[in-house]
Amino acid sequence: MPPHSAEYNTQDLQACVAMMKGGSKTFFAASRLLPMRVRAAAIALYAFCRVADDLVDQGGDARANLSILQQRLDLIYAGTPSDVVEDHALALVVQHHQLPRLFLDALVEGFEWDTQARQYHSLEQLHGYAARVAGTVGAMMCWIMGRQSSATLARACELGVAMQLTNIARDVGEDARNGRIYLPLDWLAEAGVTPGQLLQQPQASPALKDVVRRLLDEADRLYKQSYAGIAELPADCRAAILAAGLIYAEIGHQLRKDGLDSVSHRTVVSTRRKLLLLVSAWTQAGWIYVDPDPHPPLEAIEFLTQHSKDHLVDSAGDSRFPHRAVPQRIEWVLGLFERLENERRGKRPATQLR
């Protein structure tokens, strides 16, 4: 079989996605519906985000780790990435898609907030955090799919924010045991729950469950609002993004069925249910239409959507990446990730992004 045939690359790409599934099962499931031209770039983005999260979370001097991460981004955007698999792959994505650095800088800022154990007094402040650690990922996915209008980016960011709110609602107990609170402090105060109580002895009390319910309600609102943007994506990308949204929203639905207890156990979606949602996304994607009366975007994401065009990559400089045909680019990325997997087999397992 010719080495650059579509079938050859598709088979290898599916194997590469399978390598990455240990980090995010939702990413793995939804990515199977992406077209090959987007899937390789999506895997590269995910891998760098995962490694960056690991670097910041590894302990030691957080400020130094963040500085290293910024230096790596400097080299990536200069077209001279460090000799690290993830950096080479991301540099290719940056060059090929002219990905604004604004998105990655905002993501790193969100990681920095995590190292500071920030707490958020209001839902609006929590939106700001979620915009950085998850809305940015939605924006980058939208960008590499070829849709760069502020309206479409806004819906993509809101989908990321909705997913992050679902994560927070699901992980209340785990976060508290790690000394972190992401729930809005004013909601906790209204429910009669103090931060000290939650950190010292987390319990799935009726009051805490009501706060979790409110956060899931907000996530559901944003899921519904964001789905209208899917109609503006390329037709061959819609099912994958809808699947990611449906699977994450299902975590919230399952959490409700579990009695809103996100302290004593971690809610998961079964493989069978994920498969059903994948099929549902495939059939529903063609019936989503652009909202004729769109909602205004969240204030917290406006900085990601209004100024993205001002942060385009200057591709006039030198670059270590030769001009390759798309099949060759895909094969090159696959080779990098095969190396990444081989290097990691003898080391620690990959962690899961929030």
Secondary structure as UniProt FT lines:
FT   TURN            3..4
FT   HELIX           6..20
FT   TURN            21..23
FT   HELIX           25..31
FT   TURN            32..33
FT   HELIX           36..57
FT   HELIX           62..77
FT   TURN            78..79
FT   HELIX           85..97
FT   HELIX           101..115
FT   TURN            116..117
FT   HELIX           123..130
FT   HELIX           131..135
FT   HELIX           136..144
FT   TURN            145..146
FT   HELIX           150..170
FT   HELIX           172..177
FT   TURN            178..179
FT   HELIX           185..191
FT   HELIX           195..200
FT   HELIX           206..227
FT   HELIX           228..232
FT   HELIX           235..237
FT   HELIX           238..257
FT   TURN            258..259
FT   HELIX           271..284
FT   HELIX           285..287
FT   HELIX           299..301
FT   HELIX           302..305
FT   HELIX           308..311
FT   TURN            315..316
FT   HELIX           326..344
FT   TURN            345..346
//
